Amino acid sequence: MPGSSTPTPSRDRPRERLRRVGASNLTDVELLALLVGSGSSGVSSRQVAERLAARFETAARLAAADVAAFEDVPGVGTATGARLCAALELGRRAAAGDDPWGAPVRGPADVFRHMGPRLRDAGQEEFHALLLNARHRVVREVFVTRGILDASLIHPREVFRVAVGEGAAGVILVHNHPSGDPTPSVEDRAVTRQLAAAGRAIGIPVLDHVVIGRGRYVSLAAELGL
C-alpha cells in the first residue's frame, strides 16, 4: 500500500516481476514505477507511478503528454519527466516501424497512420507541418503551435522559413481536434487558405491539410482545391 513502511518482498517488486513474468504482464503502475526509478523526497517510485496513473488515467493519454505535464505531477522532476518522454517516444517509433517515413506519402491515410497515434489523444490542438522532397518523402516534421488554431496567430514564416531552409518541394499541414471529431472548422479552412497562398507565392505548395480525430481524419485537399 502507498505510504506503508513495510518493505516490499523482492519477488513482488516491478523489476523482479519483469524478470519472472515479462514486461507485457506488468500493470501500468508497475511499468511507470520502473521508469520513475528511485522516487524522490521521501516519496517511493510506486507512489509517483500511482500519481501518474491517476493523473493521465489511460496509456493513450500518458503517451500524449509532454514533459511539462509530467513535471507537474508531484514527485516527478526534470530527469524523470525526460525519461518518461523518451521511453514513450521510443514506443511510438517502434509502433510506427523502423523507418516510418521511408516510403513516399501517397495520401492522407499515410499521414494519419503516422501522426494519428501521436495526436489523437492530445489534450490541446497541435499544429504541425510535414516538409516533403520532390519524391514526396518527408524530410522533416515541424511543430508550429499548440492551442486553439487561429489564422491571426499563425504566421506563414513559422512554416516556410524552415521549408525554404530544407529545400522542401511541398508541405502537408496536420493538426488534431481534441474533441475526437475531425470535421474542419471555419478557422481550419482559413488557416489552410492563408498558408496555401503563402506557399504559392514562394513556390512551395501546400499539398494537403489533414485534420485528425479519434480513429478518423479529414483531408482538406479536395475541398479547397489544393
N, C-alpha and C positions, 0 to 999 in steps of 0.2 A: 504494500500500500504506500502511496506517496507520503513522505514525511516520517515513515517508520524508521526506527533506529536499528531494527533487526537486520543483520546482513543478509543479502540475497544469496541463497545457495548457488555455488558456481555453475551447477548444471542448468539453472534456470536463468542465468544471465544471457542477454542477447548474443554476445559473442560466442558463448559455448553452445547455445541453441542453434546458431547459424552453422556451426561446425557439425552438429549432430543431425539436424533435420533439413538444412539448406535454407538459403535466403527466401525462397518462394513460400516457405511455410511460416515465416515470421509475420507478426502483425505490423501494421503501420507504425505503431508506437515503438515497437522493438527496433524496426529499421531506422526510425528517426533517432532513437537513443544511441545507436551505433554511430550515426553521423555527428550527433552532438558531441559525443566523446565523454569527457570527464565532468561536464557541468561546470558551474561557477558560483562563487559567493554563497557557498553552503547549500546550493540547490543541486540535486542529483540530475544526471543526464535523463533519467526516467521521468522526472518531474517536468523538465524542459520539453521533452518529447510529448508528454501529455498536454502541455500548454499549446504546443504547435498543432497537435491533432485537434484540439478543441477550437483553436482559432480558425483553422482552414477547413475543418470538417471532412473534406474528401481529398483523395490523392490528386484529383484533377485541379482543385483549387490550390493545393500546395504547389503543384508543378507550375501554375500560372503566376505565382508570387514572385516579387523581385526582392533584392537584398534588403531594401528599406523596410519592406513588410516583415521580413524575418527578424530584423533587428528591433522591431517594435514589440516583439514578444519578450517578456521578462526572462532573463537568463541567456538570451541569445546575443552574443557580442559580434563584433565585426568579423572575427575569424570563423565563427560557427556559421554566420549568415553567408559568408563567401563560400564555405564548404558545402552548405546546402544547395546554393545556386549552381555550383559547379557540378555536383552529383546529379541534379535534376536535368541540367543541360546535357550531360553525357547520356542520360537516359533517353532524352528526346532525340539526340543524334543517332543513337543505336536503333531507336524505333523507326526513324526515317531511312535508315540504311547508311552504309559507309560513305556514300557519296551522293546525298540526296538530290543535288542539282547537277549530277553528272550528265544527265540527258537533257536535250533541249526542252524548254517549256512549250508544250503543244497547245495549251489552253488553260482555262480557269480551273479545271479539275486538278491539274498538276500543282497549281498554286495552293488550292485548298488542301491537297494531300500533304503538302509540306508545312504550310503555315497554320492550318486548322488546329492541330494539336497544341500549338503554342498560344493561339489567340482565342480559341472558342470559350475558355473559362476565365479569361482575364476580367477583372472587376471593373476596369475602365476601358474606354476606347483607346486603341493603339493604332497609329497610322505609320505604315512602312512603305518603302519604295524598293522594288527589285530592279536592279540595273542589269540589262541584258546586252550581250555582244551581238554581232551580226548573225551568229548561228543560233540565236535565241537561248543561249546558255546564261545562267545567272552568274555574273562576275562579282556582285556584291549586294548585300542586303543593307538598307539604310533605315534606321529608326528615325522617324521625323518628329513625332509628338505623341503625347499621351493626354487624354482628356476629351471633352466634347469637341467633335470635329466642327471647325468654324473656318469658312473661307477667309474671313478677315484676319485670322491668326496664323494662317499657313502661307508663308511667302515662297514663291517658286524657287528662290535661290537656295532654300534649305534642301531641295531635292536636286536641282540641276547643277549646283556648284560641284557636288560630288560626281554627278553623272558626267559632266564635262571632264573632270579630272581623271575619271576611269575610262574615258573614251567610249562611253556606252552608246549603243546603237538604238536603244529603246528602253522604256521604263514601264513597269507594271506597278500600279498602286494597289495597296491592300490594307484593309482595316477591319476591325471586328465590331459587332454590336453586342454588348454585354447582356442585353435582353434575350439573346438567342434567336431573334428574328432578323434575318439578313436583308429585309426589304429596304432598298435605298431611300434615304430621306431627301428632302429638298436640298439640304446643306451638302449631302454626299454628292449630289449632281453638280452643285455649284462649285465645289472644290475640284471635281473632275474636269469641268469645263475650263476653270481657271488654269489648272496645271497643263491641260492639253493644249491650250492656246500658247502658253509659255514654251512648251516643248516644240510646237510647230515653228515658233519664232527662232529657235536656236538649232533646229534640225534634229532634235532628239524626241521622237514621237512617244506619246503616252499610248501604249498598246491596249491597256485594259485597266479597270478598277474593280477589284474583287472584294465584295463585302462578305465577311464570314460570320455565320451564326452558329448555333449549336446543331451540328450534324448536317448542315447545308450551307449553301453560298449563293450569291447572286453576282453575275458579271454585268457590268455596265457598258461593255464594249459595243454591243449591237444597238442598244437603246440610244446611246449618244453618238453613234457613228464614228467610233474611234478607229 
